[in-house]
Every structure is written in structure tokens, then in C-alpha cells.
Amino acid sequence: MLMGKLTFILICHFGLEKVLKSEVRKLGLELAEGTDGEVRAIGTIADIPRLNFNLRTCERVMIEIASFKAMEPDELLENARLCEIEKFVPVDGEFLVTKANQDKNSILRSSQANQKTVKRAFVDRLKKVYNTQVLTETRGKYPFRVKFNKNICSIRLDTTGDSLHKRGYRIKAGLAPIEETLAAALIKLTEFNKDKVLIDPFCGSGTIPIEAAMIASNIPPSVDRAFVSETWDVIAKEEWKKARIEALENINQERLTMKEIKIFGFDIDSNMIRIAKENAERADVADLIYFETCPVKDFWNLSCIKELDGGIILSNPPYGERLEDRDTIVPIYRDLKVAYSKLKNFDMHVITSFEDTPKILGKETKNRKLYNGMIKTYLYSYLH
Ligand SMILES: C[S@@+](CC[C@H](N)C(=O)[O-])C[C@H]1O[C@@H](n2cnc3c(N)ncnc32)[C@H](O)[C@@H]1O
């Protein structure tokens, strides 16, 4: 097994770096200086399964192989040849340079050319260190990425594969589902904990209630899925097993068996409620969430909600961009405002790109700019 410290680059949504940092700290890793959308942490090879299994707000766990200045193709080639990728890639390993970003502040800004140069450098390096003319590339998969920022090239090795928002429970969704990682981060921005009530009145496929139930019970988000690094020789099979057991042992069994439901999901579309229930079933949290078909104007009056004192509304209502146009969404936001006014001691957090939100819901206590996919949104928070 590879000894010594590694630098990890953990990708998250822009603006949510602090949330991810607090998750990383809880796992016991030391933090280093990061950039927008990227958190850096120092750990060991044994942390790769732990990070991938447990992080809720991270998209991808990568190892930083090297970082150097490169302003000419030859400089990139020479420096990439110095990367000790043989520490990870065996003689028959399949290694790909899958992505290179385009940075307008760097001289080398052709993504394709950079990808090709780095791949060539890696071929040269492995042939030399393994003393062979033939690299069969038949075993495992080692996806490298190249990122330029102001002429500094960072070479990373991805340990995750399919993005971490693909937890595996959401096979079906509606037209505009929120990413699981973003939903988890929003929940962590609220005061939510296992003893609090959380309501999503526009729950769609159930992502927010499901992520909340997983957080409340400490269910690790990604123990049941596969990772590209699971086949690598450099991580002992024992480490994957140990990390899986550790993650599963942390599940709050008491919360899972509690009869009282504190998490609610409502939607006007009965088909979405059916899908949300199926997704919750797959995520093993169906018993922790109450789903019901109900328009936003009525949910406050349901017997399960009416008597509640204190809680959180967290939701992404239709934005008007992807689902309905402005004329149809204004009444929906008005209905939300009225419903909120009927609840006692609730905070409300709404993520939306609909810029008239404060005009309809009222002046927010605070807001935060976030990206949901490519869409610029704001999380408007109303604290009681
Ligand atoms: C942006 S989607 C929510 C997506 C959800 N967060 C997910 O991850 O699947 C908005 C949802 O609002 C629902 N909706 C639209 N009008 C509604 C209304 N008047 N009352 C309740 N739900 C409504 C839609 O059916 C849709 O599922």
C-alpha cells in the first residue's frame, strides 16, 4: 500500500465550500488552501474509501498528482513526464486523460492539445519506468484530469468515477430535480438535525426529504455504489471493507426505528409522489418520511402539520425557467407565502432562480447565490 500523505481535491458546488470543509473536518482530515468549487485536504490512501462513502456535499474525490507552471507545450510535456503516476498505475493499467479545462487566463488553453500532451508524457514515463515498449492498458481504469489556472497546471487522478450525486436511489425524477449533493448542502445550511421537523412542499422526486432522512439517521450516502478506484491495487481491499463497516456502524439505529415522523414531502403531482415514495424505499428511509399529494396552498391545514410548533421549510419550487412561465408561477409563490404565514415558528428556505421571489414572499432575512447545474439561483432564507 502507498505510504505517506496525499493531497485530495474535493469538488463541490460553487459557494458551498464551507459546508464541504466541515464534513471533511469531521472525517478527521486536515484542510489545505482550496479555490472556488474545490476543497483541498491532506490524508492518506486509506481515506479514499472513507471520503467517497461518507461525503454528502462533494461531487468527486481526486488525488492531486502534481502542480506546476507551464506556459509552453514542451514545459507541460517535461513536467508531466516527472509525475510519478507509476505509484498508482500498474504496467497494464488503462490510463486516460479524460478532461482538461479551458482557462482564458492561461497561455495553454486548448483543452484537446493539453490532454494529448499529458497522455503522451504519461506513456513515455510508464514505458521508461516499467522498461517496456508495450503498454497493454487492459486492467483497471485510471482517469486523470488536467486543470489550468493562470498558467499553473494541476494534474489530478479521479478516484470516484460517476459523480457522487449519483447515490443510486433516484432512478426516476421529474423535469427539474435538484442534485442530491446540493440538496444535502442546503439541509446542512439550515438548523436541521434529527429532532427537527422539515417540510418540502414542492418535493418532486423527494430528493430534499430523502437527503434529510439520511442525514437524520446518519446513513452514509454512497456505501452501496461502485467507484472507479475500487479495482486499484494501491488501495488494499481491506481498506474498502474497513471503511464500509465504519460507515455502516455510524448509522443511528434509534432514529431509524422511531415511530414519530418529522420529515414531510408534498407535491401537487400524484405521479411525483409515487416516484418520491419509490426513491425513499430504495434509499431505505421510506419509514421516516410522510409523502402526500397536496397543493402548496393546502398542506398547512393537513392534520399532520396543523399542530406543529417549530420547524423548517426547505424547498425548490418551480423556477419559471424550466417548468412553467412567470404567469403560472406567481400564484404558486403567493400560495407559499400564505401557507408559511399559517405555520407557527417555522424558518423557510427557498432555492430558486425566480428573481421576483422577495417581491412575493417578502424581504428575506438573508440570501446566498448558488448554482443548480448551470442555473444561477438564490437561497432565500426567512428566519422566524
Ligand atoms: C423544481 S421541482 C422540485 C424538484 C425536487 N426538488 C426534486 O428533486 O425532484 C418543483 C415541483 O413543484 C411541483 N408543483 C408545481 N406546482 C405546485 C403546487 N401548486 N403545489 C405543490 N407542488 C407544485 C411540481 O409538480 C414539481 O414537482
The ligand as a MOL file (V3000), in Angstrom:
LIG
                    3D

  0  0  0     0  0            999 V3000
M  V30 BEGIN CTAB
M  V30 COUNTS 27 29 0 0 0
M  V30 BEGIN ATOM
M  V30 1 C -38.3770 22.1400 -9.2620 0
M  V30 2 S -39.4940 20.8320 -8.9580 0 CHG=1
M  V30 3 C -38.9310 20.1290 -7.4510 0
M  V30 4 C -37.8800 19.0760 -7.6850 0
M  V30 5 C -37.4950 18.2870 -6.4580 0
M  V30 6 N -36.7210 19.0640 -5.5180 0
M  V30 7 C -36.7250 17.0580 -6.8850 0
M  V30 8 O -35.5470 16.9310 -6.5290 0
M  V30 9 O -37.2840 16.2460 -7.6050 0 CHG=-1
M  V30 10 C -40.9500 21.6530 -8.4960 0
M  V30 11 C -42.1310 20.7480 -8.1320 0
M  V30 12 O -43.2180 21.5900 -7.7520 0
M  V30 13 C -44.4190 20.9070 -8.0470 0
M  V30 14 N -45.5260 21.8920 -8.0670 0
M  V30 15 C -45.8590 22.7740 -9.0310 0
M  V30 16 N -46.9300 23.4990 -8.6440 0
M  V30 17 C -47.2580 23.1020 -7.3940 0
M  V30 18 C -48.2370 23.4950 -6.4450 0
M  V30 19 N -49.1050 24.4500 -6.7220 0
M  V30 20 N -48.2640 22.8780 -5.2480 0
M  V30 21 C -47.3710 21.9040 -4.9470 0
M  V30 22 N -46.4380 21.4640 -5.8170 0
M  V30 23 C -46.3730 22.0660 -7.0050 0
M  V30 24 C -44.1310 20.2370 -9.3780 0
M  V30 25 O -45.0070 19.1280 -9.5610 0
M  V30 26 C -42.6410 19.8540 -9.2350 0
M  V30 27 O -42.5250 18.5120 -8.8340 0
M  V30 END ATOM
M  V30 BEGIN BOND
M  V30 1 1 1 2
M  V30 2 1 2 3
M  V30 3 1 2 10
M  V30 4 1 3 4
M  V30 5 1 4 5
M  V30 6 1 5 6
M  V30 7 1 5 7
M  V30 8 2 7 8
M  V30 9 1 7 9
M  V30 10 1 10 11
M  V30 11 1 11 12
M  V30 12 1 11 26
M  V30 13 1 12 13
M  V30 14 1 13 14
M  V30 15 1 13 24
M  V30 16 1 14 15
M  V30 17 1 14 23
M  V30 18 2 15 16
M  V30 19 1 16 17
M  V30 20 1 17 18
M  V30 21 2 17 23
M  V30 22 1 18 19
M  V30 23 2 18 20
M  V30 24 1 20 21
M  V30 25 2 21 22
M  V30 26 1 22 23
M  V30 27 1 24 25
M  V30 28 1 24 26
M  V30 29 1 26 27
M  V30 END BOND
M  V30 END CTAB
M  END
